[in-house]
Amino acid sequence: MKRSWLLLGALVLAGCSQTASPTFIEGHYYMAGDPACVNYMMHKTDPIIGCLNSKNQRTGLRRAMTDQQLYVYQSNQAIAAQENAAVSAQISANNAALNAQTANTLQSVRRNAGFN
């Protein structure tokens, strides 16, 4: 149970941060969208973007992703989605068990107090 809450907390925190993700730009995918690459400029001849932060300051260059890098990213995303579904199912099961236990306790208290 403790592990589930820790995992859920990590997932929530991860969802709140801005992370790079594959972005399709002029025929290629680049990792962009994080704070260091909010905006970009295309290189004139090579499949490279120049990244800019939110203040339009240059933060570095990024090459286009290879097909293998894109495949690995997509595979990792699918695995994470499956893990999230499993955690959600476990949380739902835990909530149902707690609700049943609470209802049983309330019924027992009412019976012992003479309300039923």
C-alpha positions as CSV (number, residue, x, y, z in Angstrom):
1,M,0.0,0.0,0.0
2,K,2.8,2.4,0.9
3,R,4.5,1.6,-2.4
4,S,1.4,2.5,-4.3
5,W,1.1,5.9,-2.7
6,L,4.8,6.6,-3.3
7,L,4.4,5.6,-7.0
8,L,1.2,7.7,-7.3
9,G,3.0,10.7,-5.8
10,A,5.9,10.3,-8.2
11,L,3.5,10.1,-11.1
12,V,1.7,13.3,-10.0
13,L,4.9,15.2,-9.7
14,A,6.1,14.0,-13.0
15,G,2.9,15.1,-14.6
16,C,3.3,18.6,-13.2
17,S,6.7,19.2,-14.7
18,Q,7.3,20.3,-18.3
19,T,9.2,17.6,-20.1
20,A,10.5,17.3,-23.6
21,S,8.5,15.1,-26.0
22,P,8.9,14.3,-29.7
23,T,7.8,17.2,-31.7
24,F,7.3,16.9,-35.5
25,I,9.1,19.8,-37.2
26,E,9.7,20.0,-40.9
27,G,9.8,16.3,-41.5
28,H,11.7,15.2,-38.4
29,Y,11.0,14.5,-34.8
30,Y,13.0,16.6,-32.2
31,M,12.8,16.4,-28.4
32,A,11.3,19.8,-27.5
33,G,8.7,21.4,-25.2
34,D,10.8,21.5,-22.0
35,P,11.8,24.8,-20.3
36,A,15.1,24.8,-22.2
37,C,13.4,24.3,-25.6
38,V,10.1,26.3,-25.5
39,N,10.8,27.8,-28.9
40,Y,13.2,26.8,-31.7
41,M,15.0,27.9,-34.8
42,M,15.7,25.5,-37.7
43,H,19.2,25.0,-38.9
44,K,19.5,26.0,-42.6
45,T,21.0,22.7,-43.9
46,D,21.1,20.1,-41.2
47,P,18.3,18.4,-39.2
48,I,19.1,20.4,-36.1
49,I,17.1,22.9,-34.1
50,G,18.4,25.7,-32.0
51,C,16.5,25.8,-28.7
52,L,15.3,28.9,-27.0
53,N,13.9,29.2,-23.4
54,S,10.8,31.3,-22.5
55,K,13.0,34.4,-22.5
56,N,14.1,33.6,-26.1
57,Q,17.7,32.9,-24.9
58,R,19.6,30.3,-26.8
59,T,20.0,27.1,-24.7
60,G,21.6,24.7,-27.2
61,L,21.2,22.6,-30.3
62,R,19.2,19.4,-30.7
63,R,19.5,16.8,-33.5
64,A,16.6,15.1,-35.1
65,M,15.6,11.8,-33.4
66,T,16.5,8.6,-35.1
67,D,13.8,6.1,-35.8
68,Q,15.2,3.9,-33.0
69,Q,15.1,6.8,-30.5
70,L,11.5,7.5,-31.4
71,Y,10.6,3.8,-31.1
72,V,12.2,3.6,-27.7
73,Y,10.4,6.8,-26.5
74,Q,7.0,5.5,-27.7
75,S,7.6,2.0,-26.1
76,N,8.5,3.7,-22.8
77,Q,5.3,5.8,-23.0
78,A,3.2,2.7,-23.6
79,I,4.8,0.9,-20.6
80,A,4.2,3.9,-18.4
81,A,0.6,4.0,-19.5
82,Q,0.2,0.3,-18.6
83,E,1.8,0.9,-15.2
84,N,-0.5,3.9,-14.6
85,A,-3.5,1.8,-15.4
86,A,-2.4,-0.8,-12.9
87,V,-1.9,1.7,-10.2
88,S,-5.3,3.3,-10.9
89,A,-6.9,-0.1,-10.7
90,Q,-5.2,-0.8,-7.4
91,I,-6.3,2.5,-6.0
92,S,-9.9,1.8,-7.1
93,A,-9.8,-1.6,-5.4
94,N,-8.3,0.0,-2.2
95,N,-11.0,2.7,-2.2
96,A,-13.8,0.1,-2.6
97,A,-12.4,-2.0,0.3
98,L,-12.2,1.1,2.5
99,N,-15.7,2.1,1.6
100,A,-17.0,-1.3,2.5
101,Q,-15.1,-1.3,5.8
102,T,-16.4,2.1,6.6
103,A,-20.0,1.1,5.9
104,N,-19.6,-2.1,8.0
105,T,-18.1,0.0,10.9
106,L,-20.9,2.5,10.7
107,Q,-23.5,-0.2,10.7
108,S,-21.8,-1.9,13.7
109,V,-21.7,1.4,15.6
110,R,-25.4,2.1,14.9
111,R,-26.3,-1.4,16.0
112,N,-24.3,-1.1,19.2
113,A,-25.8,2.3,20.0
114,G,-29.3,1.0,19.5
115,F,-30.1,3.1,16.3
116,N,-31.1,0.0,14.2
